[in-house]
Amino acid sequence: MKFNEILDTMIEKDITDAFIRVNGPLRGRVNSEVEIIKDHKFTFEEITAIIKDVMPERVREKLKVHRGCEFTYWYKDFWRFRLGAFYQRGTPAVVVRKIDLRIPSFTDLSLPAEVLEKFCHERRGMILLTGITGSGKSTTIASMIQYINSQFGRHILTIEEPIEFTFVDDTAVINQREIGDDVESYGDALRQFALHSPDVMYIGNILDAETCHAAITAAETGVLVFSTLHTVNATSTIERIVNFFHPHQQDFIMNQLSFLLKGVLSQRLLPRSDHPGLVPAYEVMTLSPSVSRLIRENKIWEIPKYISSGGHYGMKSFHQCLLELVEAGKVSAAKAIEFSDNKEELEMELRNRGLL
């Protein structure tokens, strides 16, 4: 099976991820579930040929040395694919992620437009998008960057590994740096950022204390910093950031976050019940005076109740969002319970409202 056939199948069947391995059929993720797409079983030679044909030479060397690598591949006019190649049981395997380059609006994504626009109007601070892999973080970030691009005369600098969405300058000017091609590492890029005079910076992922400290420093100097973490909600996001640092540094970091962390949006994609497709359930935390105080005083465990009662500040909990999705007929009660952090509480409330 040719690689272009795989990509055409992903586009035609709206497959978000394809899974290719030796002696296995083509499997794809459709509406969050993995299923067999084609019965054809890939040979060692076919997968080796795919890697050789589409992978740049420098990336092939990385795969050889590190036994795993990631890169992007352009296809036709509106499609870009992110490929992760690696070895399993001594044989090569590839996971292909589809990226639609047509950047959707906040409304298209079924996300709270008013809150996200407010985040984009900030002049400095940190905005964090969180969720598991495949929860739509990159697409939401792209929508926010595009909104700023269309509205404000600012310099936007992105640091990504690899670059996913690409942008065309509108009101803003956008420079995108890819780790490995344009700069050696996140650390190098973040040490250089002040030389490039950014107003807005997107750091692809915060994975360690060095990157986190650099992001906080950039926000302190007057840059609006966007980034992502693989955390499930606002409180776990704050805890993750604080735990990057040594105990003697944590009070200082909490104090910085209490005025720099402008917002956290956590996402989960659920299968729709009204028609094929996915819809996001989300939690939004904004920096209200109460939330700022709780972060500063290290009372993170109290934040969820302030999120639930913080509608005036644009906040919403996952629990509230899931209830709204079920009431609107967009998600089944069973799926909402499956994706909930507090299944018993949600099930009880759905029963009380006659939705289960």
C-alpha positions as CSV (number, residue, x, y, z in Angstrom):
1,M,0.0,0.0,0.0
2,K,1.5,3.3,-1.1
3,F,1.9,6.2,1.4
4,N,-0.3,8.6,-0.6
5,E,-3.1,6.0,-0.5
6,I,-2.9,6.0,3.2
7,L,-3.1,9.8,3.3
8,D,-6.0,9.9,0.8
9,T,-7.8,7.4,3.0
10,M,-7.3,9.4,6.1
11,I,-8.7,12.5,4.4
12,E,-11.6,10.7,2.8
13,K,-12.7,8.9,6.0
14,D,-11.8,11.7,8.4
15,I,-9.2,9.6,10.2
16,T,-7.2,11.7,12.8
17,D,-4.5,9.1,13.3
18,A,-3.3,6.1,11.3
19,F,-1.2,3.3,12.8
20,I,1.2,1.3,10.6
21,R,3.3,-1.6,11.8
22,V,4.8,-4.8,10.4
23,N,2.3,-7.7,9.9
24,G,-0.6,-5.4,11.0
25,P,-3.5,-3.9,9.0
26,L,-4.0,-0.2,8.6
27,R,-5.7,1.0,11.7
28,G,-7.1,4.5,12.2
29,R,-8.7,6.6,14.9
30,V,-12.2,7.6,13.9
31,N,-14.2,9.7,16.5
32,S,-11.7,8.8,19.2
33,E,-11.9,5.0,18.6
34,V,-9.2,2.9,16.8
35,E,-10.5,0.5,14.2
36,I,-9.3,-1.5,11.2
37,I,-9.4,0.6,8.0
38,K,-7.8,-1.7,5.5
39,D,-7.2,-5.5,5.7
40,H,-3.9,-5.1,3.9
41,K,-1.0,-6.2,6.2
42,F,2.2,-4.2,5.9
43,T,5.5,-5.9,5.3
44,F,8.9,-4.9,6.8
45,E,9.9,-3.7,3.3
46,E,6.8,-1.5,2.8
47,I,7.3,0.3,6.0
48,T,11.0,0.7,5.4
49,A,10.2,2.2,2.0
50,I,7.7,4.6,3.5
51,I,10.3,5.9,6.0
52,K,13.0,6.2,3.3
53,D,10.7,8.0,0.8
54,V,9.1,10.6,3.1
55,M,11.7,11.1,5.9
56,P,14.4,13.8,5.6
57,E,17.9,12.4,5.8
58,R,18.7,14.2,9.1
59,V,15.6,12.7,10.7
60,R,16.5,9.2,9.4
61,E,19.8,9.6,11.2
62,K,17.9,10.5,14.4
63,L,15.7,7.4,14.0
64,K,18.8,5.3,13.6
65,V,20.5,6.7,16.7
66,H,17.5,7.3,19.1
67,R,15.1,4.6,17.7
68,G,12.4,7.1,17.5
69,C,11.7,10.5,15.8
70,E,9.0,12.9,14.7
71,F,8.6,15.1,11.6
72,T,6.0,16.6,9.4
73,Y,5.0,16.0,5.8
74,W,3.2,18.2,3.4
75,Y,0.4,16.8,1.2
76,K,-1.7,18.6,-1.4
77,D,-2.9,22.1,-0.7
78,F,-4.5,22.0,2.8
79,W,-3.0,19.0,4.5
80,R,0.0,18.5,6.7
81,F,0.8,15.3,8.5
82,R,2.9,14.7,11.6
83,L,4.7,11.4,11.6
84,G,6.1,9.6,14.5
85,A,8.5,6.7,13.5
86,F,9.8,4.3,16.0
87,Y,10.8,0.7,16.6
88,Q,8.7,-1.9,18.4
89,R,9.7,-5.6,18.8
90,G,12.7,-4.8,16.6
91,T,10.6,-3.7,13.6
92,P,9.7,-0.2,12.4
93,A,6.3,1.4,13.0
94,V,4.7,4.7,12.1
95,V,1.9,6.8,13.5
96,V,0.5,9.4,11.2
97,R,-1.4,12.4,12.6
98,K,-3.6,14.5,10.2
99,I,-3.4,18.3,10.5
100,D,-6.0,20.3,8.5
101,L,-4.2,23.6,7.7
102,R,-7.6,25.4,7.4
103,I,-7.5,27.0,10.8
104,P,-11.0,27.0,12.4
105,S,-12.5,29.8,14.5
106,F,-13.4,29.5,18.2
107,T,-17.0,29.0,17.2
108,D,-16.1,26.3,14.7
109,L,-14.3,24.5,17.5
110,S,-17.3,24.8,19.9
111,L,-15.1,26.7,22.4
112,P,-16.0,29.7,24.5
113,A,-15.1,32.5,22.0
114,E,-15.5,35.4,24.5
115,V,-13.1,33.9,27.0
116,L,-10.5,33.0,24.3
117,E,-10.7,36.4,22.7
118,K,-10.1,37.9,26.2
119,F,-7.0,35.7,26.6
120,C,-5.7,36.9,23.2
121,H,-6.2,40.6,24.2
122,E,-3.7,40.2,27.1
123,R,-0.4,42.0,26.6
124,R,1.7,39.7,28.8
125,G,1.4,36.6,31.0
126,M,0.9,32.9,30.4
127,I,-2.0,31.1,28.7
128,L,-1.8,27.3,29.0
129,L,-3.7,24.7,26.9
130,T,-3.8,21.3,28.5
131,G,-5.1,17.9,27.8
132,I,-4.0,14.4,26.7
133,T,-2.5,13.8,23.2
134,G,-5.1,14.2,20.5
135,S,-7.4,16.5,22.6
136,G,-7.2,19.4,20.2
137,K,-4.6,21.6,22.0
138,S,-2.6,22.4,18.9
139,T,-5.7,23.4,16.9
140,T,-7.0,25.7,19.7
141,I,-3.5,27.3,19.9
142,A,-3.5,27.8,16.1
143,S,-7.0,29.5,16.3
144,M,-5.7,31.9,19.0
145,I,-2.6,32.7,17.1
146,Q,-4.7,33.3,14.0
147,Y,-7.1,35.6,15.9
148,I,-4.1,37.7,17.2
149,N,-2.7,37.7,13.6
150,S,-6.0,39.1,12.3
151,Q,-6.5,41.7,15.0
152,F,-3.2,43.1,16.3
153,G,0.1,44.5,14.9
154,R,2.3,42.3,16.9
155,H,5.3,40.0,16.4
156,I,4.4,36.4,17.0
157,L,7.3,33.9,17.5
158,T,6.6,30.2,17.7
159,I,9.0,27.5,18.8
160,E,7.8,24.0,17.8
161,E,8.9,20.4,17.5
162,P,7.8,20.0,14.7
163,I,5.9,22.9,13.2
164,E,2.3,21.8,12.7
165,F,0.1,24.7,11.5
166,T,1.7,27.4,9.3
167,F,0.5,31.0,9.2
168,V,0.4,33.8,6.6
169,D,1.1,37.3,8.0
170,D,-2.0,39.4,8.3
171,T,-2.0,42.4,10.7
172,A,0.8,40.6,12.7
173,V,4.2,39.3,11.6
174,I,4.8,35.6,12.5
175,N,8.1,33.8,12.6
176,Q,8.1,30.0,13.2
177,R,11.2,28.2,14.4
178,E,11.4,24.4,14.2
179,I,13.6,22.5,16.6
180,G,16.3,20.7,14.7
181,D,15.9,22.8,11.5
182,D,15.9,26.4,12.7
183,V,17.4,26.1,16.2
184,E,19.0,23.2,18.0
185,S,16.8,23.0,21.1
186,Y,14.0,24.6,23.1
187,G,16.7,25.8,25.5
188,D,18.7,27.6,22.7
189,A,15.5,29.1,21.3
190,L,14.4,30.4,24.7
191,R,17.8,31.8,25.5
192,Q,17.7,33.8,22.2
193,F,14.1,35.0,22.3
194,A,14.8,38.5,23.7
195,L,16.9,39.2,20.6
196,H,13.9,38.7,18.4
197,S,11.6,41.2,20.2
198,P,8.4,39.1,20.3
199,D,5.1,40.4,21.6
200,V,3.6,36.9,21.6
201,M,5.4,33.6,21.9
202,Y,4.2,30.0,21.5
203,I,6.3,27.3,23.1
204,G,5.2,24.0,21.7
205,N,5.4,22.1,25.0
206,I,6.6,22.6,28.5
207,L,8.4,19.5,29.6
208,D,11.0,20.5,32.1
209,A,12.1,23.2,34.6
210,E,14.4,24.9,32.1
211,T,11.6,25.5,29.6
212,C,9.1,26.4,32.3
213,H,11.4,28.9,33.9
214,A,12.1,30.5,30.5
215,A,8.4,30.8,29.7
216,I,7.8,32.5,33.1
217,T,10.8,34.8,32.5
218,A,9.4,35.7,29.0
219,A,6.0,36.5,30.5
220,E,7.7,38.7,33.2
221,T,9.4,40.7,30.5
222,G,6.2,41.6,28.8
223,V,5.6,38.8,26.4
224,L,2.2,36.9,26.1
225,V,3.3,33.3,26.2
226,F,1.1,30.4,25.0
227,S,2.1,26.8,25.7
228,T,0.7,23.3,26.3
229,L,1.0,20.6,29.0
230,H,-0.2,17.1,29.2
231,T,-2.3,17.7,32.3
232,V,-6.0,17.0,32.7
233,N,-7.3,20.2,34.5
234,A,-6.3,23.5,35.9
235,T,-5.2,22.3,39.4
236,S,-3.0,19.5,38.0
237,T,-1.5,22.1,35.6
238,I,-0.4,24.4,38.5
239,E,0.8,21.4,40.5
240,R,2.9,20.2,37.5
241,I,4.5,23.6,37.0
242,V,5.4,24.0,40.7
243,N,6.8,20.4,40.8
244,F,9.2,21.2,38.0
245,F,11.1,23.2,40.7
246,H,13.0,22.4,43.9
247,P,11.1,22.8,47.1
248,H,13.0,25.9,48.1
249,Q,12.0,27.6,44.8
250,Q,8.3,26.7,44.9
251,D,7.0,29.6,47.0
252,F,8.7,32.0,44.6
253,I,7.1,30.2,41.6
254,M,3.7,30.3,43.2
255,N,4.0,34.0,43.7
256,Q,4.9,34.5,40.0
257,L,2.1,32.3,38.8
258,S,-0.4,34.3,40.9
259,F,-0.1,37.3,38.6
260,L,1.3,35.8,35.4
261,L,-0.9,32.8,34.8
262,K,-3.8,34.5,33.0
263,G,-5.7,31.4,32.1
264,V,-5.8,27.6,31.7
265,L,-8.0,25.9,29.2
266,S,-8.2,22.1,29.5
267,Q,-9.8,20.0,26.8
268,R,-11.2,16.6,26.1
269,L,-12.7,15.4,22.8
270,L,-15.9,13.4,23.1
271,P,-17.8,11.5,20.4
272,R,-21.0,13.4,19.4
273,S,-24.4,11.7,19.8
274,D,-26.3,14.0,17.4
275,H,-24.1,13.4,14.3
276,P,-20.7,11.9,13.5
277,G,-17.8,13.8,14.9
278,L,-16.2,15.1,18.1
279,V,-17.1,17.9,20.4
280,P,-14.8,19.4,23.1
281,A,-15.6,19.3,26.8
282,Y,-13.5,21.9,28.5
283,E,-12.6,23.5,31.8
284,V,-11.7,27.2,31.9
285,M,-9.8,28.8,34.7
286,T,-9.2,32.6,34.6
287,L,-7.1,34.7,36.9
288,S,-9.8,36.1,39.2
289,P,-8.7,37.8,42.4
290,S,-9.7,34.7,44.4
291,V,-7.8,32.3,42.1
292,S,-4.8,34.6,42.2
293,R,-4.9,34.6,46.1
294,L,-5.2,30.8,46.2
295,I,-2.2,30.3,44.0
296,R,-0.2,32.8,46.0
297,E,-1.1,31.1,49.3
298,N,-0.6,27.6,47.8
299,K,-4.2,26.5,48.4
300,I,-4.5,24.8,45.0
301,W,-7.0,22.2,46.3
302,E,-9.6,25.0,46.8
303,I,-9.5,26.2,43.1
304,P,-12.1,23.8,41.7
305,K,-14.9,25.3,43.7
306,Y,-14.0,28.8,42.6
307,I,-14.0,27.5,39.0
308,S,-17.5,26.1,39.4
309,S,-18.8,29.4,40.9
310,G,-16.7,31.7,38.6
311,G,-19.0,32.1,35.7
312,H,-18.8,35.9,36.1
313,Y,-15.1,35.6,35.2
314,G,-15.6,33.3,32.3
315,M,-14.8,30.1,34.3
316,K,-16.4,26.7,33.8
317,S,-15.7,23.3,35.2
318,F,-15.7,20.0,33.3
319,H,-18.7,18.9,35.3
320,Q,-20.7,22.0,34.2
321,C,-19.6,21.6,30.6
322,L,-20.5,17.9,30.4
323,L,-23.9,18.6,31.8
324,E,-24.5,21.3,29.2
325,L,-23.4,18.9,26.4
326,V,-25.8,16.2,27.5
327,E,-28.7,18.7,28.0
328,A,-28.0,20.1,24.5
329,G,-28.2,16.5,23.0
330,K,-24.6,16.7,21.7
331,V,-23.2,14.0,23.9
332,S,-24.8,10.9,25.4
333,A,-25.1,10.6,29.2
334,A,-23.0,7.4,29.1
335,K,-20.1,9.1,27.3
336,A,-20.3,12.1,29.6
337,I,-19.9,9.9,32.6
338,E,-17.1,8.0,31.0
339,F,-15.1,11.2,30.5
340,S,-15.9,12.7,33.8
341,D,-13.4,13.2,36.7
342,N,-16.2,12.5,39.2
343,K,-18.4,9.9,37.7
344,E,-20.7,9.3,40.7
345,E,-21.5,13.0,41.1
346,L,-22.2,13.5,37.4
347,E,-24.4,10.4,37.2
348,M,-26.4,11.5,40.2
349,E,-27.0,15.0,38.7
350,L,-27.9,13.6,35.4
351,R,-30.5,11.4,37.1
352,N,-31.9,14.3,39.1
353,R,-32.3,16.2,35.8
354,G,-34.0,13.3,34.1
355,L,-31.2,12.9,31.6
356,L,-30.2,9.4,32.5
